[in-house]
Amino acid sequence: MINFKENILREEWIKLDSRVRKITNLMDAIMDLLYGVTVTVTSVYREDVHSTHHYYRAADIRSREIKEEECVYLSALINVIFPYGKGSHETVIYHDVGEGVHFHIQVKAKSEERKRVS
């Protein structure tokens, strides 16, 4: 069961791209099985039009409950299963952009996905 840092995130979660929700749910299952940790969503929507968060194609989840090497392993595992498929972009990024280390989960636009399949 996924936790939310703030109640507003529950409302944003409903609008979130279903692919991000599915990947987050998978990460929750893996983190529970391997580490006994439940995922906490810390960010979904942002105003920045240059961010995948703005288009409900990204979510951030807390990583502080597991060790750094476990975070790196989990990111790599999910990126093998769900490759972003666009240059150096990744589906799961374990990073710190000034708000603390966390997982950033993102998917490309569905229009880009259709181009790849065609």
Secondary structure, DSSP 8 states (H G I E B T S, - for coil): --EESSTHHHHHHHHS-HHHHHHHHHHHHHHHHHH----EEEE---S-TTSGGGGT-EEEEE-TTS-HHHHHHHHHHHHHHS---STT--SEEEE-SSS-SEEEEE---HHHHHHHH-
